[in-house]
Amino acid sequence: MPPLRLIVIGGGVAGYPAALRAARLGAEVTLIEKKNLGGVCLNQGCIPTKVFLHAASLYREMKRASIFGVNVQKVEIDFDTLQARKKAVIDRLTKGVDSLLKNKKVKIIQGTALFTDSNTVKILETREILSGDKFILSTGSVPAHLSIGGSEKVSLLTSDDLLEIKSVPPSLVIIGGGYIGVELGQFFSRMGTQVSLIEAMDRIIPTEDQEASQALQKILEKEGINIFTKANVEKIQEEGAEKKVIFSTEYGRKELKAEQVAQTVGRKPYIGEIGLEKIGVKTEKGKIVVNERMETNLPHIYAAGDVTGGIMLAHVAMAEGECAARNALGVSFSISDSAIPRCIYTSPEVACVGLTEKQALEKGEVQISRFPFKAVGKASLIEETEGMVKIVAGKKYGEILGVHIIGPHATDLIAEAVLAIEMEVTVEELAHTIHPHPTLSEALGEAAMLLSGGAMHLP
């Protein structure tokens, strides 16, 4: 019996894991990508932003190195070298993806796919015709745009543009205070730019726990970033060499001038023009509709990642791609959304999993613990004491419902909490888990102890 022929359209962080998993399960796999392997994550998102943020963190550490007894004479930023570093990292990782795919004998085609019928696609650039038994659609997402008066005459940067900028602007207004806005805002602020953030909701990172959001806002403001919440941008216009942003707040109308203005208001699914309407794949509000198996309304066609309009995070896209591949190959599989980590790579970092305090309270009685990093030995010795670990647990049984961390290496620490929720661990069980000393992970154990008889290192 010949192997199942699977065609994956889109080689981002949903598509290439799907192709790899399907190949490992015995399928004959073709991957079609019209731009670069790795998609947004490797080329315009996760990886390049973290290269920038690591440089900003290192720059800050060098400037305060004297408190550790390390004397540095002069610290400067070479932005051209940083951009070259970013490109080198992207090239290394995309070549790695290419190598992985070729190792598993995945056929890679660079081009644009168009369905001619539900089992056939044509490559527009070469007119090559490909037939498949199963398909996985993973065409990703693009930056979303607001409708702002005057924006048809004044160019607004996107997050993609900010990552390709040739020099550090003296001033920058960022419209949108979600995770993209706060990450890039802090980066440019640490590079010397006067940054202002405008957010329509009542706080930045509004989808996360309120305490973490408020703590991060205070830290960013302390660093010199101007933050305006409950603010709606009304108009943008050129004024000499600068751009002027006019927006309304609860305290009245305000204006900001800056050399550059960017909007980071999230991303939207990108379906593209691949002929979905012709073959009858169901879409809704610009996204492909799937079930828990990542299956569309056509049983041989699956979709995964941002194009489905779900949680637009790289690790979610990877999991969805694998899920789609398994089901396409006849291995029944689904994903639970109860333990999906959410990470923000500011300094300090923010990482969350499960329910916020507000969400948990809507479901029943809860108990809350908060353990500050200032009481953790490792945090003190690295001079990173801002932030806390917050645990939200059920009142009756002590089951962990949510964990919210703001502090050093929060995005690494959250993995333990993800596993705890996935395995339905109670706060007592987590409290009795021995954590190595001195490490930042002790904060998780101590936060659990607070709900199980008292923390070791708090009065």
ChimeraX attribute file (.defattr): number of C-alpha atoms within 10 A of each C-alpha:
attribute: neighborCount
match mode: 1-to-1
recipient: residues
	/A:1	3
	/A:2	6
	/A:3	12
	/A:4	18
	/A:5	19
	/A:6	27
	/A:7	29
	/A:8	30
	/A:9	29
	/A:10	29
	/A:11	30
	/A:12	29
	/A:13	30
	/A:14	34
	/A:15	34
	/A:16	29
	/A:17	25
	/A:18	32
	/A:19	32
	/A:20	24
	/A:21	20
	/A:22	29
	/A:23	24
	/A:24	13
	/A:25	16
	/A:26	13
	/A:27	23
	/A:28	21
	/A:29	28
	/A:30	22
	/A:31	25
	/A:32	25
	/A:33	24
	/A:34	17
	/A:35	13
	/A:36	16
	/A:37	27
	/A:38	26
	/A:39	25
	/A:40	20
	/A:41	19
	/A:42	22
	/A:43	23
	/A:44	18
	/A:45	16
	/A:46	15
	/A:47	18
	/A:48	23
	/A:49	24
	/A:50	17
	/A:51	17
	/A:52	22
	/A:53	21
	/A:54	16
	/A:55	19
	/A:56	21
	/A:57	17
	/A:58	12
	/A:59	17
	/A:60	14
	/A:61	13
	/A:62	17
	/A:63	17
	/A:64	14
	/A:65	13
	/A:66	11
	/A:67	10
	/A:68	11
	/A:69	8
	/A:70	11
	/A:71	12
	/A:72	11
	/A:73	7
	/A:74	7
	/A:75	10
	/A:76	9
	/A:77	13
	/A:78	9
	/A:79	16
	/A:80	11
	/A:81	10
	/A:82	14
	/A:83	18
	/A:84	11
	/A:85	16
	/A:86	20
	/A:87	14
	/A:88	12
	/A:89	16
	/A:90	20
	/A:91	16
	/A:92	10
	/A:93	16
	/A:94	18
	/A:95	14
	/A:96	14
	/A:97	21
	/A:98	17
	/A:99	13
	/A:100	15
	/A:101	21
	/A:102	13
	/A:103	11
	/A:104	17
	/A:105	17
	/A:106	23
	/A:107	14
	/A:108	17
	/A:109	15
	/A:110	17
	/A:111	20
	/A:112	21
	/A:113	27
	/A:114	20
	/A:115	20
	/A:116	17
	/A:117	14
	/A:118	20
	/A:119	16
	/A:120	16
	/A:121	22
	/A:122	19
	/A:123	18
	/A:124	13
	/A:125	11
	/A:126	10
	/A:127	13
	/A:128	11
	/A:129	14
	/A:130	16
	/A:131	17
	/A:132	18
	/A:133	16
	/A:134	21
	/A:135	27
	/A:136	27
	/A:137	28
	/A:138	33
	/A:139	29
	/A:140	29
	/A:141	22
	/A:142	17
	/A:143	15
	/A:144	14
	/A:145	14
	/A:146	13
	/A:147	10
	/A:148	13
	/A:149	14
	/A:150	14
	/A:151	14
	/A:152	11
	/A:153	10
	/A:154	14
	/A:155	15
	/A:156	17
	/A:157	16
	/A:158	20
	/A:159	22
	/A:160	18
	/A:161	12
	/A:162	20
	/A:163	18
	/A:164	12
	/A:165	12
	/A:166	11
	/A:167	11
	/A:168	15
	/A:169	17
	/A:170	15
	/A:171	18
	/A:172	24
	/A:173	26
	/A:174	27
	/A:175	25
	/A:176	25
	/A:177	29
	/A:178	21
	/A:179	23
	/A:180	23
	/A:181	25
	/A:182	24
	/A:183	20
	/A:184	24
	/A:185	25
	/A:186	24
	/A:187	23
	/A:188	22
	/A:189	22
	/A:190	20
	/A:191	20
	/A:192	14
	/A:193	19
	/A:194	19
	/A:195	25
	/A:196	23
	/A:197	24
	/A:198	25
	/A:199	24
	/A:200	20
	/A:201	17
	/A:202	11
	/A:203	22
	/A:204	27
	/A:205	24
	/A:206	17
	/A:207	12
	/A:208	22
	/A:209	20
	/A:210	17
	/A:211	16
	/A:212	24
	/A:213	17
	/A:214	14
	/A:215	17
	/A:216	25
	/A:217	20
	/A:218	13
	/A:219	15
	/A:220	19
	/A:221	13
	/A:222	10
	/A:223	12
	/A:224	16
	/A:225	22
	/A:226	16
	/A:227	21
	/A:228	23
	/A:229	18
	/A:230	15
	/A:231	25
	/A:232	19
	/A:233	21
	/A:234	14
	/A:235	16
	/A:236	24
	/A:237	18
	/A:238	17
	/A:239	12
	/A:240	8
	/A:241	9
	/A:242	16
	/A:243	21
	/A:244	20
	/A:245	23
	/A:246	18
	/A:247	19
	/A:248	18
	/A:249	15
	/A:250	9
	/A:251	8
	/A:252	8
	/A:253	13
	/A:254	13
	/A:255	12
	/A:256	15
	/A:257	20
	/A:258	21
	/A:259	17
	/A:260	20
	/A:261	25
	/A:262	20
	/A:263	23
	/A:264	26
	/A:265	22
	/A:266	20
	/A:267	17
	/A:268	20
	/A:269	23
	/A:270	19
	/A:271	21
	/A:272	15
	/A:273	11
	/A:274	19
	/A:275	17
	/A:276	18
	/A:277	11
	/A:278	12
	/A:279	14
	/A:280	13
	/A:281	17
	/A:282	15
	/A:283	17
	/A:284	9
	/A:285	9
	/A:286	15
	/A:287	19
	/A:288	27
	/A:289	21
	/A:290	21
	/A:291	12
	/A:292	13
	/A:293	20
	/A:294	28
	/A:295	22
	/A:296	23
	/A:297	16
	/A:298	13
	/A:299	10
	/A:300	17
	/A:301	23
	/A:302	29
	/A:303	30
	/A:304	35
	/A:305	30
	/A:306	29
	/A:307	26
	/A:308	31
	/A:309	21
	/A:310	16
	/A:311	14
	/A:312	18
	/A:313	17
	/A:314	20
	/A:315	17
	/A:316	22
	/A:317	26
	/A:318	20
	/A:319	19
	/A:320	28
	/A:321	31
	/A:322	26
	/A:323	28
	/A:324	35
	/A:325	34
	/A:326	19
	/A:327	18
	/A:328	27
	/A:329	18
	/A:330	10
	/A:331	12
	/A:332	12
	/A:333	15
	/A:334	17
	/A:335	15
	/A:336	8
	/A:337	12
	/A:338	14
	/A:339	21
	/A:340	20
	/A:341	20
	/A:342	19
	/A:343	19
	/A:344	19
	/A:345	23
	/A:346	26
	/A:347	23
	/A:348	23
	/A:349	19
	/A:350	28
	/A:351	26
	/A:352	30
	/A:353	24
	/A:354	24
	/A:355	22
	/A:356	22
	/A:357	23
	/A:358	12
	/A:359	13
	/A:360	18
	/A:361	14
	/A:362	9
	/A:363	10
	/A:364	10
	/A:365	11
	/A:366	19
	/A:367	18
	/A:368	17
	/A:369	19
	/A:370	21
	/A:371	25
	/A:372	20
	/A:373	24
	/A:374	17
	/A:375	17
	/A:376	23
	/A:377	18
	/A:378	20
	/A:379	20
	/A:380	14
	/A:381	11
	/A:382	10
	/A:383	13
	/A:384	17
	/A:385	19
	/A:386	18
	/A:387	23
	/A:388	27
	/A:389	28
	/A:390	26
	/A:391	28
	/A:392	27
	/A:393	25
	/A:394	20
	/A:395	14
	/A:396	10
	/A:397	11
	/A:398	20
	/A:399	20
	/A:400	28
	/A:401	27
	/A:402	26
	/A:403	30
	/A:404	29
	/A:405	32
	/A:406	28
	/A:407	28
	/A:408	25
	/A:409	18
	/A:410	26
	/A:411	20
	/A:412	13
	/A:413	20
	/A:414	24
	/A:415	16
	/A:416	14
	/A:417	26
	/A:418	21
	/A:419	14
	/A:420	21
	/A:421	20
	/A:422	16
	/A:423	11
	/A:424	14
	/A:425	16
	/A:426	19
	/A:427	28
	/A:428	19
	/A:429	16
	/A:430	21
	/A:431	22
	/A:432	13
	/A:433	13
	/A:434	9
	/A:435	16
	/A:436	10
	/A:437	11
	/A:438	12
	/A:439	12
	/A:440	22
	/A:441	20
	/A:442	24
	/A:443	28
	/A:444	27
	/A:445	24
	/A:446	27
	/A:447	26
	/A:448	32
	/A:449	22
	/A:450	21
	/A:451	21
	/A:452	17
	/A:453	10
	/A:454	14
	/A:455	18
	/A:456	12
	/A:457	13
	/A:458	11
	/A:459	5
